[in-house]
Amino acid sequence: MKTIVHKADTRGKANHGWLNSSHSFSFANYYNPERMNFGVLRVLNDDTVAPGMGFGKHPHDNMEIISIPLEGDLEHKDSMENTTVIKEGDIQVMSAGTGVFHSEYNKNSDKEVKFLQIWVIPNQKNVVPRYDQITLNRDDLKNQLAQILSPNQDDDGVWTHQNAWFHLGEFEAGNTVSYELKDPNNGVYAFVLEGDMTIESQKLNKRDGLGIWDTDKIEILADSSSKILLMEVPMSI
């Protein structure tokens, strides 16, 4: 088993006034050659957007983009004529494929919106762009890992053009869970959203990240009331 730890305070920072962002991997003006990606996981941004502000229309191509709201309401518009609002408990996926324009704005004028912006390098280029979102059943997250993304259209969660599986879980202190990798050639990037956890003897706190590979199973302990996102992805691009 191999591991790499990214403590929350070592992430790249960007504060544009309307946007306060922490980058787990190199992004925009933050460049760290030691932190370009974890396998095909290219971007993990922890964004806070001021009331009424947001990202104006901009292009993407050949990237799988996943958004996970943590607090507030995020309005999405794109060139596929989608206009939607996502909030805590929703999962959004967009395959940029041959090219798409989109914008993301804080829907509210009186409170911030917080969300994770995740980019996964796809295993197919120039696919037809697509958009999807789901709303989770919060009971499915209680003291267990709920699948929120997979490569399969008929499986739980949204799907993506990559051999990747994402899981979310909310745990009470003292609870344990094992995660078995779907593909032994993959690795897992664990991101602690809230609380304190121990993963394979590594103590982690809020917003810490832990990459694990060369294993087929990982053991997770909630040291306090905690919430975690697991991202299983191929290690070779």
Disulfide bonds with the S-S distance in Angstrom:
none
